[in-house]
């Protein structure tokens, strides 16, 4: 099946005698054993729950992966992955990342003795220069948040070659509809399912997908032990959201192309960061005052810290998504008080542009 069909029909609901089309919400913490030595496959919802299991299989199918795990948030998923590494291990990460990932790497990972070093992963020579005997993983966002830098996943995998280095890709911005990192050589794919997968700004979730049985088994142990699992109701919301993923991505991307082109014509806009794929746009304006005026004067485009929903959102990275990144690091990445980021939704593109026109006045 093609991706848009998988979104709707990818995983059949076989645990159902009623004919219900929607996956049931198994809002139960525990499950009865038929008898001693007998098992239904479920015992306690931290270990597994039928609704969560359906969501995990669905996202794995979309990513063309074998094993999927669902978490309470995208950061819970990333945090669990870092538990694969030990003191003295090194991770090379994209030098432009979501601020929450940077905070995790610079605090908890560092406290645990895992050294995270940053490189421009769009530059293979810069990545290779960072690789040492202690390097255990390369962690990529593509496009990056918020500067929209695109890394060639296949090229990084080729660079790794036969070395024992995991390639981890955060695919939140593009989703499996636009990119399948496992098919390009990635070992692990991460999603903040809060964003495009659920698509309605109404739930938090995170996902990890892999084709490696060994990695999958190690992550399963961490998943059930640390307990940051996705609740049945939130799993249901993700399943429902995924059904419209393909049509949402088509519409949002078309809108983003129009808005990016319009932004490039505006005299107060000094730079537009849009890679030509997806629905995320960042841009800089001529002053902090202009940026804040825009934030205060959009009506359809909502000033909020998230992305990937049906509604268009505008974010101020310097005080929101990247507020905890040290100022010197922020500025070195181009994240200053003139930078804005738009998550383009599925509204009428003309209405969104009109809203921006009013805000720019």
N, C-alpha and C positions, 0 to 999 in steps of 0.2 A: 504493500500500500504506500501511496505517497503521503508526505507529511501532513497535508491538510486533512486527509482521510483518517490518518492515525489519530489526529486530535479528537475526532468524533467517535471513531469505531475501533481504536487501536487495541484496547483491552476489553474483552467481554466480561460482563458481570455474571459469572457462573454460579455464585453463591446466592441464588435467588429463585424461589419457587412461586413468586407472585406475578412475574411478568413485568415488574417495575423497570422502567428504562433507566431512571436515575440510580446511581449506586447508593445503597443504604448507608446511613450514618450509624455505625456501631458504637454508640455512646456508652461503652461498658469498660470498666477498668479491669475486669477479670472474667474468665470463662470457665464453665463447668467441665470437668473431665467425665466422660461417660462411665469410667470405672478405673480401677487400679491398672496401670500399665497401658491405658488407652488415652488417646490424644486426638483432639479435633484439628490440631495445627496451631491452636491459639490457647494461651493460658493466662497472659497478663499483658495489658496493652502497652506497657513500656517495651516489652519484647517484640510484640507484633499485634496489629489490629487489622481486621479485614479492610476497612476503609483506607487506612494508611497504605496498606499493601497494594491496593489498587492504584493509588496515586504513584507509588514508587515504580510499579511496573509500567505505568503509562509514560512517565518521564523517561525511564530507561528505554522504552520502545522509541520514543521521539528522538532520543540521542543515538539510536542504533547501538545501545549498550546492553550488557547482560545483567548488571546488578544496579539497582537504584535504592537509595536511602533517603528518607524524608526527615527533615529537621524542623525545629521550631522557628528558625530564622536562617537567613543566608549566612550571618556571622556565626551561628552555631555550627553550620556546615564547615566553614573555613576553620574554625577553632578545632573541630574534630580532626580535620586533615593534619593540622600541625602536631597532633598527638602521635602521628606516625614517625616523628623524628625525635632524636635524642640529643642530649647535650654534646656540643662539638660539631653537630651537623650544620651544614650551610644550605640556605635557600637563596636563589637568585630570583628577585621579583621585579616586575615591570616598575619603572621609576615613576609612573603615574598610575595611582591606584585609588580606589575608594578610601576615604579617610578612616573608616572603621577597620579596614584591613591593615592600613599603616599603623594605627593605634595598637592593634593586636600584635603585629610583628615587632613593634618597637618597645612594647612593654612585657606582655606575658611570654611571648616567644623568647625574647632576650633574657628574661628572668629564668627561664627554663634552660638556658644555655644554647639555644638554637640561634645561630647568627644569620640574620636576613640582610642581604646586601641588594642594592637596587641598581638596575641597569636599564638603558634604553633598549628594550627587547625588539624594537624595530630595526636595530643595528646589530647584525650578527657578530660583528667583530667586538662590539662592546660586551655582548653576552659571553663570548668565548674568553675574553680577557678576565672575566670574573670567575670562571670555572676553576676549582681546585680539587684536590683529592678528597676534600670533605664535602663537596657539593652533592646534595642528595635530591634536589628538586629545582625545577625552574617553574615559577608561578607567573602566569600571564593573564592580564586583562586585555581583551581586544574586542572592540575599541576600548581604550582606557577611559577612566573616569577622573577628571572631566575633560581632558584635552583631546580625546577621540583619536589617539594614535593607534594605528592598526599594525599588528604583528603577524608575520607569515608563520603560521603554526607548523606547516610542513617543513619549512626551512629550519626552524628551531629543532624539530625532531631529527632532521638530517644532521644538524650540528652535534646533537647529543650522541648520535651514532650508537656504538655498542657500550657506552658508559652506563653505569648503574645510576641513572639520574631520572627521576620521574618528571614527566611533563604534565603540569596541572593548568587547566584553562578555565577561567571564569567566563561563562558564556551568557551571562545575564542580559547584556545589551542586545545581542543578536538573536538569541533563542535558537532552538533546533530548527525553526522554520527557515532561518537565513544562514545558519552555520552548524555543522556537526563536527566538533573538534576531535572526537574519537576517530572519525573517518580520516582525519588529517594527521593522526599519529599521537594524539594526546593519550595519556594514561588515565587521567581523572578529569571529569568535567564538574564544575560547580555552577549552581544557580541560586540567586536570591529569588525564590519562587514568589515572593511578595510582589515582584515587579510584573513582567509581561506574562508569565505563566498563569498567575491568577488573574491579573489584568484589570481588577476593579477596585483597587485601593481599599480592600475590605478584610485582608488577612495577612499574617506574616507566615513565611515558610522558607525553607532552604532545601536544596537537593544536591546529592552527590551521585554521579553515575560513573561506572567503570566497566571494562570488559575483562579485567584481571580477577580471576577467582581468588588469588592470594591477597591482593589489595582489598577486594570486597570482603573477604572473611575477617581481615584485620579491622576494617572499618565497622563491620557489624558488631564486633566485640566492643569497640569503643562506643558505638551508638547506644547499645543497650546498657552499657556500664555507666556512661556519663548522663544518659537519660534526657538529652535535649531533643525529644522526639516530637513529631507533628501530631497534634490532636486529631481525633476523628472528624470533628466538624470542620476544622481548617483544611484537612485533606479533601473533604467533600467540596469545599469552596474552590480549591485548586483544580480538582477534576472538572468542575463546572466551568471554570474560567478557561481551561485549556481547549474546550470545545470550540471557542471562537478565536483561538490564538492566530490561526492563519489569516482570517479576514481582518482581524485587528492590525496585524503586522503589515499587511498590504496597504491598508488605508493610512495608517500612521506614517509609514515610510513615504508614501506618495505626498502626504501633507508636509513632511519634513523636507523633501526635495524642493517644494514650492517656497517654503518659509526660508530655507537656507539661501535660495536664489534671491529672494526679496531682501534679506538682511544684507547681502553683499552690495546692494544698491544704496544703502542708507549712509548718509554722511557722518553720522555719529558712531557708526560701527567701524572699528579699526581692524578686526580680524574675525573671520567665521571659521569655526572648527567643525566640519561635517565631512565624514569620509565617503559619502555617497551611498551608504548602506545603513539600514536601521532608522530609528526615529529619534535619536538623541543629537542635539545640537548645542554646542557651546559657542559663545561669542564674547568679544571684548568691545567695550565702548570707550568714548573719549575721556570719561571721568567717572569717579566714584559717585558723584552727584547724579550723573545721567543714569547710572546703574540703579541707584536707589529710587529715582523718579519712576523708572520703568517698573520696578517691583511694587511701587505704591499705586500705580495707575493702570495695571492690567485688570480686566474684569473677567473675561472668559478664561484666560490663562491664570491659573491659581498659584499664588505664592506659597509653595509647600515643599517639604523635603522628602521627595520620593520620585518615582518614575515608573513608566510602564503601564499606567492605567488608561482607561478610556478617556479620562479628562487630561487636557494639557496642563502641565505644571511648570513653573519657573522657579529656579533654585539659585541661591547666592552661595556658592561653595565656600567662600572665605569665612562665612559666619555660620554655615550649616554643615554640609557633608564633610568639610575639611577643617572645621574649627579647631580640632584637637591636634592637627599637624603643626609642628613648630614653624614659626613664621619664616625662618630662613629656608626650610624645606619647601614650604608652600610657594614662596616667591621664586625659588629655583625651578619649580615646576610650572611657573606661569600663572599660579592661582593667586590673583590679587583682587583688590576691591573694585576692579573694572570688569571682572569676568562674571558672566551669567550663563546658566545652563537651562535649556528647555527640553522637557520630555514632551514630545508632540503626540497629541491624542488623536481621536478619530472624528473630531468635529469637522465642520466645513472649513477648508483651508482658507477661503476668502474671509470668513468671519474671524479666524485667528489672526490673519494679517491685518485686518481692520482694527482688531483689538491692539495689536502692537503699534500700529500707526498712531492711534490715539495716545498710547503710553509714551511714545517717543516725542510728542509735541511739548 
